[in-house]
Amino acid sequence: MAILLKLFYVFAKVGILAYGGGPAMIPLVQIEVVENAGWMSLTEFMDTLAMGYSLPGPIATKMAAAIGYKISGIKGALSALVGIVLPSTILMLVLVIFFMHMKDHPLFGAMMKGIRPVILALLALVVYQMFPKSIVSPMTGLIALGSLAIMIFFRIHPAFLIVAGGVLGTLFFR
């Protein structure tokens, strides 16, 4: 029971503190799960993240469910999932009410202009931290650069690239 409460607490904390949506939660989940709790290695976290991005739906909920399941089975998955969803659901209801009254106020727009670059910095931190474990050979670097170029210039859906990366991985890294 204690681990279920810990999972709920950890993911509720992430759910309360991560502003900017699911991708902005990833660095906070990583800090909590890998560094603070020690529930996963960075490599395991990256594998879970890759698995989450290969499925449809919000990344944060998939990460919470997968990590919770690894720690304590179905009950752990549910505890982590409720933890990450409940705070944002409550806060979103409050924010919608507030936003409807304040959406045209200049201070609200100014606040959002200050929050956006912080979210960008959080995402850049994830890339910086995961780079050494992800780009482990010239081929993995080529896959990463090729995928980025394809997404930018051809606007291919990321799901196709994830499948292609899996195929390339089985061909080149067996």
TABELZI-V508714 format. One record per backbone hydrogen bond with DSSP energy under -1.0 kcal/mol. NH is the residue of the N-H (numbers start at 1). CO is the residue of the C=O. E is the energy in kcal/mol with one decimal. If there is no record, write none. Layout:
# TABELZI-V508714
nh=NH co=CO e=E
nh=NH co=CO e=E
This chain:
# TABELZI-V508714
nh=5 co=1 e=-2.0
nh=6 co=2 e=-2.2
nh=7 co=3 e=-2.7
nh=8 co=4 e=-2.5
nh=9 co=5 e=-2.9
nh=10 co=6 e=-3.0
nh=11 co=7 e=-2.5
nh=12 co=8 e=-2.6
nh=13 co=9 e=-2.5
nh=14 co=10 e=-1.9
nh=15 co=11 e=-2.6
nh=16 co=12 e=-1.9
nh=17 co=13 e=-2.3
nh=18 co=14 e=-2.4
nh=19 co=17 e=-1.1
nh=25 co=22 e=-1.5
nh=29 co=25 e=-2.9
nh=30 co=26 e=-2.7
nh=31 co=27 e=-2.3
nh=32 co=28 e=-2.4
nh=33 co=29 e=-3.2
nh=34 co=30 e=-2.5
nh=35 co=30 e=-1.2
nh=36 co=31 e=-3.0
nh=37 co=32 e=-2.7
nh=39 co=33 e=-2.0
nh=40 co=33 e=-1.1
nh=45 co=41 e=-2.5
nh=46 co=42 e=-2.6
nh=47 co=43 e=-2.4
nh=48 co=44 e=-2.3
nh=49 co=45 e=-2.6
nh=50 co=46 e=-2.7
nh=51 co=47 e=-2.4
nh=52 co=48 e=-2.6
nh=53 co=49 e=-2.4
nh=55 co=52 e=-1.3
nh=62 co=58 e=-1.5
nh=63 co=59 e=-2.7
nh=64 co=60 e=-2.5
nh=65 co=61 e=-2.4
nh=66 co=62 e=-2.5
nh=67 co=63 e=-2.8
nh=68 co=64 e=-2.8
nh=69 co=65 e=-2.4
nh=70 co=66 e=-2.1
nh=71 co=67 e=-2.1
nh=72 co=68 e=-2.8
nh=73 co=69 e=-2.4
nh=76 co=72 e=-1.5
nh=77 co=73 e=-2.4
nh=78 co=74 e=-2.5
nh=79 co=75 e=-2.4
nh=80 co=76 e=-2.6
nh=81 co=77 e=-2.4
nh=82 co=78 e=-2.7
nh=83 co=79 e=-2.2
nh=84 co=80 e=-2.2
nh=85 co=81 e=-1.9
nh=86 co=82 e=-2.7
nh=89 co=85 e=-2.3
nh=90 co=86 e=-2.4
nh=91 co=87 e=-3.0
nh=92 co=88 e=-2.4
nh=93 co=89 e=-1.9
nh=94 co=90 e=-2.0
nh=95 co=91 e=-3.0
nh=96 co=92 e=-2.8
nh=97 co=93 e=-1.6
nh=98 co=94 e=-2.4
nh=99 co=95 e=-4.1
nh=100 co=96 e=-2.3
nh=102 co=98 e=-1.8
nh=103 co=99 e=-2.3
nh=105 co=102 e=-2.3
nh=109 co=105 e=-1.4
nh=110 co=106 e=-2.2
nh=111 co=107 e=-2.3
nh=112 co=108 e=-2.0
nh=113 co=109 e=-1.7
nh=114 co=110 e=-1.2
nh=115 co=111 e=-1.7
nh=116 co=112 e=-2.1
nh=119 co=115 e=-1.9
nh=120 co=116 e=-2.0
nh=121 co=117 e=-2.2
nh=122 co=118 e=-2.1
nh=123 co=119 e=-2.1
nh=124 co=120 e=-2.3
nh=125 co=121 e=-2.1
nh=126 co=122 e=-1.7
nh=127 co=123 e=-1.9
nh=128 co=124 e=-2.6
nh=129 co=125 e=-2.6
nh=130 co=126 e=-2.3
nh=131 co=127 e=-1.8
nh=134 co=130 e=-1.7
nh=135 co=131 e=-2.8
nh=136 co=134 e=-1.2
nh=141 co=137 e=-2.0
nh=142 co=138 e=-2.3
nh=143 co=139 e=-2.5
nh=144 co=140 e=-2.2
nh=145 co=141 e=-2.8
nh=146 co=142 e=-2.8
nh=147 co=143 e=-2.4
nh=148 co=144 e=-2.4
nh=149 co=145 e=-2.7
nh=150 co=146 e=-2.5
nh=151 co=147 e=-2.4
nh=152 co=148 e=-2.3
nh=153 co=149 e=-3.0
nh=154 co=150 e=-2.1
nh=160 co=157 e=-1.1
nh=161 co=157 e=-1.1
nh=162 co=158 e=-2.4
nh=163 co=159 e=-2.1
nh=164 co=160 e=-2.5
nh=165 co=161 e=-2.8
nh=166 co=162 e=-2.1
nh=167 co=163 e=-2.3
nh=168 co=164 e=-2.9
nh=169 co=165 e=-2.5
nh=170 co=166 e=-2.1
nh=171 co=167 e=-1.8
nh=172 co=168 e=-2.8
nh=173 co=169 e=-2.3
